[in-house]
Amino acid sequence: MTLLENLIVQSPTTGFADLFQGSMLDHERDHAMELLDFVGITHLADEKSKNLSYGQKKLMEFAATLMTEPRLIMLDEP
């Protein structure tokens, strides 16, 4: 899956099953792109996640966590 798809899967309104129906809601795509911009990897949105470096994967995971709109995030890595 692409970086963008990995974030959309985390969305509370779409989720994993809807991803395969080809439906990506505009507001979810916009939110995912905002998060990618926040972590600085917007240019990789269409890149397959398996092609990312270790650091880029960590940024993707952080953005995916933010996609769920948590109240608290506890990080254990620098």
N, C-alpha and C positions, 0 to 999 in steps of 0.2 A: 504494500500500500504506500501511497505517497505521504509526505509529511502532513499535508492538508487533510487527507482522509483519516490519518491517525488522530488528528484533533477532533474532527467531526464525530468520530466514533464515541468520543467521550461526552458528547453533548447530551444533556438530560432529555431533550425533546426529540432528537432523532435517534441516536443510538446505533448499535451495530447492525440490527436487522434492516433498518431503513437505508443503510448505506448501499446495500446491494440492489435496491430498487431504483437506483439512479437518481434519487431525490436528495438534493442538498439544498436545504432552505437558505434563502438569501441572507437572512439575518444571522444564521449560524456560520455561514461562510465568511461574512463580514467580521463577526466576532473572532473567528479563528485567525483571520488575516491580521486583525488588530493585535492579537496575542503574539503572533509570529513577528510582527513589527516590534512589539515590546521587548522580546528577547533577541531581536536583531537577526532573524533568519528568514525574513520574508522572501528573499531571492531563492530560497530552497523549497518553496511551497509545493512545487510539482515534482520534486526529486523523490525517488524511491527511498524509503527509510533505511534500507539495507546498504545504501551507498553513502550514508552520512558518517562523519568521523565520530569518535567517542564523545567529544565535547558537544557536537551538534545534536547527537542523540539525547544527551542530558538536557539540552535546551528544549528539545522537542517534548521530552517527558515533563518538564516543568510547565511548558505551555499547555500540555494536555491536562495537567492537574488544574491549572487555572481555568480551563474550559468548563470544569464542573462547578465553578464559582464557589469554592470552599470558604468557610469562615476562618479557618486556621490551617496553615501549612507548617509542618515541622520538618526541617531539613537536617540530615545528618552528614552531609558532605560539604566540603568547603566550596 
